[in-house]
Amino acid sequence: MNPNDCSGRTLAFLGDAVWSLLVRSTLIEEGSNKGKKLQSLSIAYVSAKAQASFYETLHAEGFFTEEEEAVFHRGRNSGSGSVPHNTDVQTYRLSTGFEALIGALYMQKNERRLAEIWEKVRSIQEAGS
């Protein structure tokens, strides 16, 4: 399937699952094995606030291609219907755009770029810890 045939919300739906799996599998591979600890560690990567922050940092560095930015905007601008009570609309839209980008890269089978984003996000997160 071609990501251009999908709505921004559909790409974000897929990207949410891909990102969550990437985060959780990495945490387990690194030796985390307690459910409560895994959950708290994963939140630092999968929460809307974290994803919005990752996008803003990478965007400011010029990390994304024009095509990736276009996919991000499709996801960010897609109507969501509702926003979770624990975040604001702007943060939620930024995270939705980030998830749409992840979903599009997954659909394109661009594992190399997904790995680059993941490694960059890991370095950002570790620097902030």
C-alpha positions in Angstrom: 0.0 0.0 0.0 1.1 3.5 -0.8 1.2 6.0 2.0 -0.1 8.7 -0.4 -3.3 6.7 -0.6 -3.9 7.0 3.1 -5.2 9.8 5.2 -3.0 11.4 7.8 -5.1 9.8 10.6 -4.6 6.4 9.0 -0.9 6.9 8.8 -0.8 8.1 12.5 -2.9 5.0 13.5 -0.3 2.8 12.0 2.7 4.9 13.2 1.4 4.8 16.8 1.6 1.0 16.7 5.0 0.9 14.9 6.6 3.4 17.3 5.1 1.7 20.4 6.5 -1.7 19.2 9.9 -0.2 18.5 10.1 1.4 21.9 8.8 -1.6 23.8 11.0 -4.1 22.0 14.1 -2.0 22.5 13.4 -1.6 26.2 13.0 -5.4 26.6 16.1 -6.1 24.5 18.0 -3.8 26.9 17.0 -5.9 29.8 13.9 -4.2 31.3 11.6 -6.9 32.4 9.3 -5.5 35.0 5.8 -4.4 33.8 5.6 -1.3 35.9 9.1 -0.2 35.0 8.6 -0.9 31.3 5.5 1.2 31.3 7.2 4.2 32.9 10.2 3.9 30.6 8.0 3.7 27.5 6.0 6.8 28.4 9.2 8.8 27.9 9.0 7.9 24.2 5.3 7.2 23.4 3.4 10.0 25.2 2.0 12.8 23.1 4.2 15.3 24.9 7.4 13.2 24.2 6.6 12.7 20.6 5.8 16.4 20.1 9.1 17.3 21.7 11.0 14.9 19.6 9.5 16.3 16.4 10.2 19.9 17.4 13.8 19.2 18.2 14.4 17.2 15.0 12.6 19.8 13.0 14.6 22.6 14.4 17.8 20.7 13.5 16.5 20.3 9.9 16.6 16.5 10.3 13.5 15.8 8.2 13.3 15.8 4.4 10.7 17.9 2.6 8.8 14.8 1.8 8.8 13.8 5.5 7.7 17.3 6.5 4.8 17.0 4.1 3.7 13.7 5.6 4.0 15.2 9.1 1.8 18.1 8.0 -0.8 15.7 6.6 -1.0 14.0 10.0 -0.9 17.1 12.0 -3.6 18.8 10.1 -6.0 15.8 10.0 -9.1 16.1 12.1 -9.0 13.9 15.2 -12.5 14.4 16.6 -11.2 14.4 20.1 -8.1 15.2 22.1 -7.1 13.2 25.2 -7.8 15.0 28.4 -4.1 14.9 29.5 -2.7 16.9 26.7 -3.5 20.1 24.8 -4.6 20.3 21.1 -1.2 21.6 19.8 0.8 18.9 21.5 -1.6 16.3 20.3 -1.5 17.5 16.7 2.3 17.5 16.7 2.4 14.0 18.1 -0.2 12.9 15.5 2.0 14.3 12.7 5.1 12.5 14.1 3.1 9.2 14.2 1.9 9.8 10.6 5.5 10.2 9.5 6.5 6.9 11.3 3.5 5.2 9.7 4.4 6.4 6.2 8.0 5.3 6.6 6.8 1.9 7.8 4.5 1.5 4.8 7.4 2.4 2.5 9.5 -0.3 4.2 12.1 2.3 5.0 13.7 0.6 7.9 16.9 2.5 7.6 15.2 5.9 8.1 13.1 4.5 10.9 16.3 3.4 12.6 17.9 6.8 12.0 15.0 8.6 13.6 15.0 6.1 16.5 18.7 6.5 17.2 18.4 10.3 17.0 15.4 10.2 19.4 17.4 8.0 21.8 20.3 10.4 21.9 17.9 13.3 22.6 16.2 11.4 25.4 19.5 10.3 26.9 20.9 13.8 26.8 17.8 15.0 28.6 18.0 12.4 31.4 
